[in-house]
Amino acid sequence: MFHHVKELQFNARVSKPDVRFAKLLLEQFGGPNGELKAAMQYFVQAFGCKKPYPDKYDMLMDIATEEFSHLEIVGATIQMLLTGVNGELKNAADESDLTKVLDGTAAKEDYIHDAMVNPHFYLVSGGTPMLTDSVGNPWNAGYIMGMGDLTADLRLNIGAETSAKMVYENLMKFTDDVYVKESLRYLMTREVAHLQMFQAALETITPNFPPGILESDPRYSNKYFNMSKGEDFKGPWNEGKSPLLGEEWQTIEDPLQYVRDTNGLLDDKAKGTDRTEKTVQSGNQKLSAERKETVDIATAPNNGIMSWSVYEDSVELKEKDYSNSLK
């Protein structure tokens, strides 16, 4: 159940209309890294967590709902940046003079030029926000990413927050309005906060690597193939131990010859790792059973009835209904 509070979470302000920046800001209203994308992604991901991971369900729903409030902030800011334009476009009885609204003939010409690039924003929306990106591509559900596995979804969300943060950072370079920058900085900061929340939630899941259930093949999990010619560089990605599995990196300096010598890697041997095919299969079976049991127990029907929510006083209401049926 959603309940709309009319006050914005952050008091968005603008100092003057700015039609061109309003168009840029559409990127965070209906773009692939925008607030609606984030809200819908976390909202959809939350459903699979409701029973087996109620704490993560709560977090995802809280953040999804906050993202909807951020969408409202962005939309309100766009609307304020279009102040005057909406009214002039409604002035159908007389020829509108957008020159005055847009601060000069040159600005009006820029407005017309922008309208040719993204005509829907100006001609169809009537000077109000639209669910498109800054060049007019409509928002679509293809932006939503979710794998139905919590460890994978949390990593996707960390990436989503990173991208959104960078977009806000870049947007701040295209406006001199201190009030707009104030709002953008707030929204950018909340992306950083959410990223940390997802990271913290990921770290509570054991094991959380690799994402999913199945372990990686120990023959190939720590191989680094030197696939380019020229100066080679060393780092924690190809020397020492791998950061998550703790295996010794094995650098293959001549990948072509190595592939030939190992019959297309089919005869490759696991090196630099304690994992074997036997331990991998055993671990796969164990984790599969544990995850299945967690879900099965959490989603088991109660007396043949599945209920999504538990309401206050529901026990008393059931007892009252039962007693009434006996009368």
Secondary structure, DSSP 8 states (H G I E B T S, - for coil): -----SS-SS----SS--HHHHHHHTHHHHSTTSHHHHHHHHHHHHGGGTTT-HHHHHHHHHHHHHHHHHHHHHHHHHHHHTTTHHHHHH--SS---HHHHTTSHHHHHHHHHHHHHSHIIIIISSSS--SB-TT--B--GGG----S-HHHHHHHHHHHHHHHHHHHHHHGGG---HHHHHHHHHHHHHHHHHHHHHHHHHHTSSS-SSSSS----TTTTTEEE--S-S----STTTSSB-TTT--B-EEES-HHHHHHHTTTTTT----S-S--HHHHHHHHHHHHHHHHHHHHHHH--BTTB--S---TTHHHHHHHHHHHHH-
